[in-house]
Amino acid sequence: MITWLQNFFLKHNKWLFGGLLIVIIVTFVLTIGPQSFFGSSGRPQREAMNYYGYDLSSEADQRSMVMAAEISSIFHPELQVQREQLMDYAYLRVAALGLARQLGIPNPSQEALREYVETFRIFQDPQSGDFSAESYRSIMDAMQANDRYPRESIGRVMREDYRIAQVREALGGPSFALPFEMRKEYLDQQTEFTVTLAHFDYQSYEPDISPSREDLEQFFRENPSRYEIPETLSVTALVFRQDAYLDDVPEPDEADLESTFVANRSTYEEARESSESESEDGEASDLTLDDVREEVLADWRREEARRIAARQSEQFSVRLWQEEIARDSEAFDALLEEFEADTLSVPPYSRNQPPTVAGLSPQLFNSMWIYRGDSNRYFSDIAQTDEGAALLVADDFSEARMPEFEEVRDDVEADYRQSEKRRLFAEEGARLRETIQERLESRSFQEIAASHGLELEELDPFTGENVPQELRQSQVWSQARFLSEGSVSPMVMQDQRGTFAYVADREVPEIEADSEGFNEFIARREEARNDAMGWARLREITDQSLNSLLGTSRIQ
């Protein structure tokens, strides 16, 4: 039956059969294109990832989020937001702004915004702690002069940060601390210390260390990672220098020289002697191209030769690819001679420990490890240099290996002696502390320390709130702050010396529960606790939102 219908249409209704064929073809073409004629897309649409009004699948939205976070981090250096943390900070800000909308927190009035901005630490005078209009103007002028930060974006971020602060305050809520905890914190701050430091020099300490072969071999076995010889790469640098192509530079047009002169005018003016740059009447004359034509011509020729050198390096690399030239072949040597590239031998180097070669960047050497093991690629990408361009070609590769003991015996012995010296130094420090502590009943700390050759350092009395910066940053204070009067801290090793702290005096003040200072301290601590709690809860909300949207947590 079907065959009979086909024959019937072909013999008696060819126009109908042809029309049906055309309709089928047109419909097929229109429906498989990038955009269907009937409205459906030919490819799946990008799925939006809505995060408090921002589409996380949109690069434009992500850039906007990060830019706002970057501006905010400048205004709030106390948050210590690092470059690699900007995206996480951006997530926090966007979540907080979304909560602000839900809570109905409006944009601040001009007066409220002014009062808020005056609390920024970055605008405060370091001496008085008050708002400094001069600091505000200088910082704002510097930011607005940077094309990276549009003026409207700066103002918008300030208003957003105001609303975010309101959200943090709402999330923070009331905090609670036991009265004895607050009292202890306040006493720690107000306690006055009188501390003397004694330093035990590590460099001058020379114990008798005579290791046997058995000692060294055991140390070698226990520390194999110290002596493993890493994989190394040997390369040759091919340097395309501008000097080799100076003869290939064509004659310049006057416009070429004029543009070079304009671009480097300040350099030429500085190089001119004052006597040559002044007219006979003593007034400075304007420098013209004719005054420094030879210098300009030389600079233009060098720059053109540098461009030619860069192009030659590209052509050299392309020829290696296209002609499949082997590293150790006559064709490679002939190509090297044709392009007039200088060869520079480079000592073998290990991964991420590139050699220091003048004019060549460490990144160029590190990039060669990308092609490690690729038999079809023995040369690096091209790197631009001040004199032209350069690339590397691999010569040899050595696998990592564990050496025999005798190969590294000298290194093992040096490491053993250093390790033993540190161990004996720590033991000697422990003995010294016991000796000093025992003799304090009959002699002063200064006398005992001096008799053992220790260097003394007297510190002015200070409170727990105003510990000297160099002491606060060291581990000595963490050892000494809780010692009772007349005690010596354990020795702390730092800066090539061991340090003891002697607490000569420790005065704990009497405080009244209703004193002004204590009440101010409590108010500051509560504010800090509330702020920390607000940030913590905001991080939880942000983390939950991202986990729900992305299936993973981002905030650390």
C-alpha positions in Angstrom: 0.0 0.0 0.0 2.8 2.4 1.0 4.7 1.7 -2.2 1.5 2.3 -4.3 1.0 5.7 -2.6 4.6 6.7 -3.3 4.3 5.9 -6.9 0.9 7.6 -7.2 2.3 10.9 -5.7 5.4 10.8 -7.8 3.5 10.2 -11.1 0.4 12.4 -10.6 1.2 15.0 -7.7 4.9 15.9 -8.0 4.2 19.5 -6.9 2.5 18.3 -3.6 5.4 15.9 -2.9 7.9 18.6 -3.5 6.0 21.1 -1.3 6.0 18.6 1.6 9.7 18.1 1.2 10.4 21.8 1.4 8.3 22.2 4.5 10.1 19.4 6.2 13.6 20.8 5.4 12.7 24.4 6.5 11.2 23.2 9.8 14.3 21.1 10.4 16.7 24.0 9.8 14.7 26.4 12.0 14.5 24.1 14.9 18.1 23.0 15.2 19.7 26.4 15.0 21.2 28.3 18.0 17.8 29.9 18.6 14.6 28.1 17.5 12.3 30.0 15.2 9.5 28.8 17.4 11.0 30.3 20.6 12.9 27.4 22.2 16.7 27.7 22.6 18.9 25.3 20.6 21.3 25.0 23.6 20.5 24.7 27.3 20.3 28.1 29.0 22.7 29.0 31.8 20.9 28.3 35.1 20.9 31.4 37.3 22.2 31.0 40.9 20.3 33.6 42.9 22.2 34.6 46.0 20.4 37.5 47.8 19.8 39.2 44.4 23.1 38.4 42.8 23.6 35.7 40.2 26.7 33.7 41.2 26.9 32.2 37.7 27.3 35.7 36.3 30.9 36.9 36.1 29.6 40.5 36.0 27.8 40.0 39.3 30.8 38.4 40.9 33.0 41.2 39.8 30.6 43.7 41.3 30.5 41.8 44.6 34.3 41.6 44.8 34.8 45.3 43.9 32.4 46.4 46.7 34.2 44.0 49.2 37.6 45.5 48.1 36.5 49.0 48.8 34.9 48.0 52.1 38.2 46.3 53.2 40.1 49.5 52.6 37.7 51.4 54.9 38.0 48.6 57.5 41.7 47.5 57.8 41.0 46.2 61.3 39.1 43.3 59.6 42.5 42.3 58.1 40.8 41.0 54.9 43.5 39.5 52.6 43.4 39.5 48.8 42.6 35.8 48.7 39.7 36.4 51.2 37.9 39.0 49.2 35.4 36.6 47.6 34.5 35.2 51.1 34.1 38.7 52.4 31.9 39.5 49.4 29.6 36.6 50.3 29.3 37.9 53.9 28.5 41.4 52.7 25.8 40.3 50.2 24.2 38.0 52.8 24.1 40.9 55.3 22.5 43.2 52.8 19.9 40.6 52.0 19.1 40.4 55.7 19.0 44.1 55.9 16.3 44.2 53.3 14.4 41.5 55.1 14.6 43.4 58.4 13.6 46.6 56.8 16.8 48.5 57.6 16.8 51.6 55.3 19.8 53.5 53.9 21.2 56.0 56.4 20.4 59.7 56.4 23.3 62.1 55.6 23.7 62.9 59.3 23.6 59.2 60.3 26.1 58.3 57.6 28.5 61.1 58.7 28.4 59.9 62.3 29.0 56.4 61.2 32.0 57.2 58.9 33.6 59.2 61.7 33.9 55.9 63.6 36.1 54.4 60.9 39.5 53.7 62.5 41.2 54.5 59.2 40.1 58.1 59.6 41.1 58.5 63.2 44.1 60.4 64.5 46.6 57.8 65.8 47.5 59.9 68.8 44.1 61.1 70.1 41.9 58.5 68.5 39.4 61.2 67.3 38.1 61.6 63.8 40.6 63.4 61.6 39.2 65.5 58.7 42.6 65.7 57.2 43.0 61.9 57.1 39.5 61.6 55.7 40.3 64.0 52.8 43.7 62.5 52.0 42.3 58.9 51.9 39.2 59.8 50.0 41.2 61.9 47.4 43.6 59.0 46.9 40.7 56.6 46.3 38.8 58.9 44.0 41.9 59.6 42.0 42.2 55.8 41.3 40.1 54.9 38.2 39.5 51.5 39.7 37.1 53.0 42.3 34.3 55.0 40.9 33.0 57.8 43.1 29.5 56.5 43.2 30.7 53.0 44.2 32.6 54.5 47.2 29.5 56.2 48.5 27.3 53.2 47.9 29.7 50.9 49.8 29.7 53.3 52.8 25.9 53.2 52.9 26.0 49.4 52.6 28.5 49.1 55.4 26.2 51.2 57.6 23.3 48.8 57.0 25.6 45.8 57.5 26.7 47.2 60.8 23.0 47.4 61.8 22.6 43.8 60.8 25.6 42.7 62.9 24.3 44.6 65.9 20.9 42.9 65.5 22.5 39.5 65.1 24.9 40.0 68.0 22.3 40.6 70.6 23.1 40.7 74.3 26.1 38.9 75.5 26.8 37.5 78.9 30.0 37.0 80.9 30.4 35.9 84.5 31.3 38.7 86.8 34.6 37.0 87.9 35.6 36.7 84.3 35.2 40.4 83.6 37.0 41.2 86.9 39.9 39.0 86.0 40.3 40.5 82.5 40.2 44.0 84.0 42.8 43.1 86.7 45.1 41.5 84.0 45.0 44.8 82.1 45.6 47.0 85.2 48.3 44.9 86.9 51.7 46.6 86.8 54.8 44.5 86.1 58.5 45.1 86.6 60.4 42.7 84.4 64.1 42.1 83.7 65.2 40.0 80.8 68.4 37.9 80.6 69.7 36.7 77.3 71.8 33.6 76.7 73.8 33.9 73.4 73.4 30.8 71.2 76.2 31.7 68.8 78.9 31.7 71.5 77.7 28.5 73.1 80.1 25.8 72.0 79.4 22.4 73.6 81.7 19.4 73.0 80.0 17.3 70.3 81.9 14.2 69.1 79.6 12.0 67.1 80.5 8.4 66.2 79.8 6.8 62.8 76.9 4.9 64.4 75.4 8.2 65.7 75.6 9.8 62.2 74.2 6.7 60.4 71.3 6.6 62.8 70.6 10.3 62.3 70.7 9.7 58.6 68.2 6.9 58.8 65.8 8.9 61.0 65.8 12.0 58.7 65.7 10.7 55.1 63.8 13.7 53.8 66.7 16.0 54.6 69.0 14.2 52.2 66.9 13.0 49.4 68.3 14.5 46.2 65.3 16.0 44.3 64.5 15.6 40.7 66.4 18.2 38.7 66.2 19.7 35.2 69.0 20.9 33.0 68.2 23.5 30.4 69.8 25.9 28.0 68.5 29.4 27.6 68.2 30.7 24.1 68.4 34.5 24.3 67.3 36.7 21.4 69.1 40.0 22.0 68.2 43.3 20.4 71.9 44.0 19.6 71.9 41.1 17.1 69.2 42.7 15.0 70.2 46.4 15.0 71.3 46.1 11.3 67.8 44.9 10.4 66.2 48.1 11.7 64.9 50.3 8.9 65.4 54.1 8.7 62.8 55.9 10.9 60.2 58.4 9.8 60.2 61.8 11.5 56.9 60.9 13.2 58.6 57.8 14.8 61.3 60.0 16.3 58.8 62.6 17.4 56.7 60.0 19.3 59.8 58.5 20.9 60.9 62.0 22.0 57.5 62.8 23.5 57.2 59.5 25.3 60.7 59.9 27.0 60.9 63.7 27.2 61.4 63.7 31.0 64.3 61.3 30.7 66.0 63.5 28.1 65.5 66.6 30.2 67.0 65.0 33.3 70.0 63.8 31.3 70.8 67.3 30.0 73.4 69.3 31.8 71.9 72.5 33.3 74.4 74.6 31.4 73.2 73.1 28.1 69.5 73.4 28.9 69.6 77.1 29.7 69.8 79.9 27.2 72.4 82.7 27.4 70.2 84.9 29.5 70.1 82.2 32.2 66.4 81.2 31.6 65.6 77.6 31.0 64.9 76.8 27.3 62.4 74.3 26.0 64.0 71.0 25.0 63.3 70.1 21.3 63.8 66.9 19.3 66.8 68.5 17.4 68.5 69.0 20.8 68.6 65.3 21.5 68.1 63.8 18.0 71.0 61.4 18.3 69.8 60.0 21.7 66.3 59.7 20.4 67.4 57.9 17.3 69.5 55.4 19.3 66.6 54.7 21.7 64.2 54.2 18.8 66.6 51.8 17.0 67.1 49.8 20.2 63.3 49.5 20.8 62.7 48.4 17.2 65.5 45.9 17.5 63.9 44.6 20.6 60.6 44.1 18.8 62.4 42.3 16.0 64.1 40.0 18.5 60.8 39.2 20.0 59.3 38.4 16.6 62.3 36.2 15.8 61.9 34.2 19.0 58.2 33.6 18.0 59.2 32.5 14.5 61.9 30.2 16.0 59.4 28.5 18.3 56.9 28.1 15.4 59.6 26.5 13.2 60.3 24.0 16.0 56.7 23.0 16.1 55.9 23.0 12.4 59.1 21.2 11.3 59.2 18.8 14.3 62.8 19.6 14.8 64.5 17.3 17.4 66.6 18.8 20.2 69.8 17.0 19.4 69.9 17.4 15.6 71.7 19.2 12.9 68.5 20.9 12.0 68.2 22.4 15.5 71.8 23.7 15.3 71.2 25.2 11.8 68.0 26.9 13.0 69.8 28.4 16.0 72.5 29.8 13.8 69.9 31.2 11.3 68.1 33.1 14.1 71.3 34.4 15.7 70.2 33.4 19.2 72.7 33.3 22.1 72.9 30.1 24.1 73.3 30.3 27.9 74.0 27.1 30.0 72.0 27.0 33.2 73.0 24.8 36.2 70.6 22.0 37.0 67.7 23.1 39.3 64.9 21.4 41.2 61.2 22.0 41.1 60.1 25.4 42.5 63.8 26.4 43.2 64.7 28.2 40.0 68.2 29.4 39.4 69.1 33.1 39.4 70.0 34.3 35.9 70.2 37.9 35.1 67.5 39.1 32.8 65.4 35.9 33.0 62.5 35.5 35.4 62.0 32.6 37.9 58.6 32.0 36.3 60.2 31.0 33.0 62.3 28.3 34.7 59.4 27.0 36.7 57.3 26.8 33.6 59.6 24.1 32.1 58.3 21.6 34.7 54.9 21.8 32.9 56.4 20.0 30.0 58.3 17.4 32.1 57.8 14.0 30.4 56.3 15.4 27.2 58.5 14.0 24.5 56.9 16.3 21.9 57.6 19.5 23.8 61.2 20.2 25.0 61.1 24.0 24.9 59.3 26.6 27.0 56.9 29.4 26.1 58.5 32.7 25.1 59.4 35.2 27.8 59.9 38.9 27.0 63.1 40.4 28.4 64.5 44.0 28.6 66.7 43.2 25.7 64.4 41.1 23.5 63.1 37.6 24.4 64.1 34.2 25.6 63.0 30.6 25.8 64.4 27.5 27.4 65.1 24.1 25.8 65.5 21.0 28.0 68.8 19.2 28.0 68.5 16.5 30.7 66.3 15.3 33.6 67.4 13.5 36.7 64.9 11.5 38.8 64.8 12.0 42.6 66.9 9.5 44.5 68.1 8.6 48.0 71.9 8.9 48.2 74.2 6.6 50.0 75.4 7.7 53.4 78.9 8.3 52.3 77.7 10.7 49.6 76.2 13.1 52.2 78.3 12.3 55.3 79.5 15.9 55.6 76.0 17.3 55.5 74.8 14.7 57.9 77.5 15.5 60.4 76.8 19.3 60.1 73.1 18.7 60.7 73.8 16.4 63.6 76.1 18.9 65.3 73.5 21.6 64.8 70.7 19.4 66.2 72.7 18.4 69.2 73.8 21.9 69.9 70.1 23.0 70.1 69.3 20.1 72.3 72.2 20.8 74.7 71.4 24.5 74.6 67.8 23.9 75.7 69.1 21.6 78.5 71.6 24.1 79.6 68.8 26.8 79.7 66.7 24.6 81.9 69.6 24.1 84.3 70.4 27.8 84.4 66.8 28.6 85.3 66.8 26.2 88.2 70.2 27.6 89.4 69.0 31.2 89.2 65.7 30.4 90.9 67.5 28.6 93.8 70.0 31.4 94.4 67.4 34.2 94.4 66.9 33.9 98.1 70.5 35.2 98.8 71.4 37.2 95.7 69.7 39.5 93.1 68.7 38.2 89.7 71.1 40.7 88.1 74.1 39.4 90.0 73.3 35.7 89.3 72.6 36.3 85.6 75.8 38.3 85.2 77.9 35.6 86.9 76.7 33.2 84.2 77.6 35.5 81.4 74.0 36.4 80.5 73.2 39.8 78.9 70.7 41.8 81.0 67.9 44.0 79.7 66.0 46.2 82.2 62.4 47.1 81.1 60.5 50.1 82.4 57.5 49.1 84.5 54.3 48.5 82.4 50.7 47.4 82.8 49.1 44.4 81.2 47.3 46.8 78.9 50.5 48.5 77.7 53.0 45.6 77.3 56.0 46.7 75.2 55.5 45.8 71.6 58.8 43.7 71.3 57.8 41.8 74.5 54.1 41.3 73.4 55.2 39.8 70.1 57.5 37.2 71.7 56.7 34.0 73.5 58.5 35.3 76.5 55.5 37.3 77.6 53.2 34.3 77.3 55.5 32.5 79.8 56.0 35.4 82.2 52.6 37.1 82.4 51.2 34.5 84.8 54.3 34.1 87.0 54.2 35.3 90.6 56.5 37.9 91.9 60.1 36.7 92.2 59.8 34.0 89.6 61.9 33.2 86.5 60.3 32.1 83.3 61.5 29.0 81.3 64.0 30.0 78.6 62.5 30.9 75.2 64.7 30.5 72.1 64.4 33.4 69.6 66.6 35.6 67.5 69.6 33.3 68.0 69.5 33.6 71.8 67.6 32.1 74.8 65.7 34.6 76.9 64.6 34.4 80.6 62.1 36.8 82.1 62.4 37.7 85.8 59.2 39.2 87.3 60.7 41.5 90.0 57.4 43.0 91.0 53.7 42.4 90.2 51.3 44.9 91.6 47.6 43.9 91.4 45.4 46.9 92.0 42.3 47.0 94.2 39.2 47.8 92.1 35.6 48.7 93.1 32.7 47.3 91.2 31.2 50.7 90.6 34.4 52.5 89.5 34.3 54.5 86.3 37.2 52.7 84.8 35.8 49.3 85.5 32.4 50.2 84.0 34.0 51.7 80.9 36.0 48.4 80.5 32.8 46.3 80.8 31.1 48.5 78.2 34.0 48.1 75.7 34.2 44.4 76.3 30.4 43.9 75.8 30.6 45.9 72.5 33.5 43.8 71.3 31.7 40.6 72.3 28.5 41.7 70.6 30.4 42.6 67.4 32.2 39.3 67.4 28.9 37.4 67.9 27.3 39.3 65.1 30.1 38.4 62.7 29.9 34.7 63.9 26.1 34.5 63.3 26.4 36.2 59.9 29.1 33.7 58.9 26.7 30.8 59.9 23.9 32.3 57.8 26.2 32.9 54.8 27.6 29.4 55.1 24.2 27.8 55.2 23.0 29.9 52.2 26.1 28.9 50.1 25.8 25.3 51.1 22.2 25.2 50.0 22.9 27.0 46.7 26.3 25.5 45.7 26.3 22.3 47.7 29.4 23.3 49.5 30.7 25.7 52.2 32.9 28.6 51.3 33.3 30.7 54.4 36.2 29.7 56.6 
